[in-house]
Amino acid sequence: MTASAGGPSAGPLRHPAALALAGCLALAVAIGIGRFVYTPILPFMTTGLGLGKPEAGLIASANFLGYLLGALAAAWRPVPGDPRLWLMGALAASAATTGAMGLTADLGAFLALRFANGALAALVMVLASSLTMNRLAASGHAVWAAGIYGGVGVGIAVSSLAVPLAALGDGDSQGPWLVCGALALALSLPVWILLRRGREAAPGGSAGPAAAGARAAGFTRFAVAYGLFGFGYVITATFISDMVRADPVLQPAENLVWFFVGLAAAPSVALWGWAGQRWGNERAFAAACLVEAFGVLLSVLGGGIWMVLTAAALLGGTFMGLTALGLVNARRLSIGDPRRNLALITAAFGLGQMVGPALAGLLHDWTGSYLEPSLMAAAVLAAAAMLAAR
């Protein structure tokens, strides 16, 4: 992707740390806060607004539907003009749709706002990934790219602390939404300064028919595995705070469980990036899926505070590493401009995570437990590992 419609932008290369920090902050805003703050706020919404599990799952799935369609739109055609302007506009709109959740109690409005927020998150993911990875490649510092995705863990950890501090009571979801919207806006401001114009890597050269066919087949298989990962992680990621609040034994850990997810997520990208370099992206991806499947099982079978906190740490310690491995591998399997592959794999992920919460909410209503949805999620993660390991 170029920085303008007319070709690669001129100007000095930015320091790799500045580029990585720009991407890190962008994903902290749009994903770490915009997408994932719904998880720690959900218990306040169920208490104060009387949301049932199907409604809660539907709201989550609306966000994921927006993410899916936003990713497909990014794959269909490039954004016109300067992608930095699009990125900054998407970040501002993400902050606005996050804060606006605190200004309504209408289910239809919740669905519309979370849908828009999901579409914006996908746009930010694609734009921030392509802009920063291309520029890091141009400067010979592609290894810094994995640091971009640590921003999701940073956003999760920050918002997990902000939510209980902003809530005036067990049923107050308005304060947390408004405060997190303002926090997202504040974190967006440095991105414009850090992501000034600079040279980008030229699109990769063409490959022969055999190599191109092999890359296409490898990308298709890996995209399916990535979509299965999207389904497998999202049930626990959406409902773990609600699981803890519903169990009197686990309730003392309610304000800690999402913090543990974010705390483990921030450094996990570097860990799994190292594993990808040592073992290969696909094998590292498979290993992380199996670790995450164990964490998902532990969240419903552990039976104690430290077990559920360990499950939270395993979830946080894998899902952003898996995201980074997926996007880096998609770029590796690209021929020419990687933006389309980045958008397509984001769409595969979006499809998987869109189905998960709605299905889990229905299964919870039928069974009265998150056990069955979590067992299903763990099995899907194991299938993703098998497919990636091939």
Secondary structure, 3 states (H helix, E strand, C coil): CCCCCCCCCCCCCCCHHHHHHHHHHHHHHHHHHCCCCHHHHHHHHHHHHCCCHHHHHHHHHHHHHHHHHHHHHHHHCCCCCCHHHHHHHHHHHHHHHHHHHHHCCCHHHHHHHHHHHHHHHHHHHHHHHHHHHHHHHHCCCHHHHHHHHHHHHHHHHHHHHHHHHHCCCCCCCHHHHHHHHHHHHHHHHHHHHHCCCCCCCCCCCCCCHHHHHHHHHHHHHHHHHHHHHHHHHHHHHHHHHHHHHHCCCCHHHHHHHHHHHHHHHHHHHHHHHHHHHHHCHHHHHHHHHHHHHHHHHHHHHCCCHHHHHHHHHHHHHHHHHHHHHHHHHHHHCCCCCCHHHHHHHHHHHHHHHHHHHHHHHHHHHHHCCCHHHHHHHHHHHHHHHHHHHC
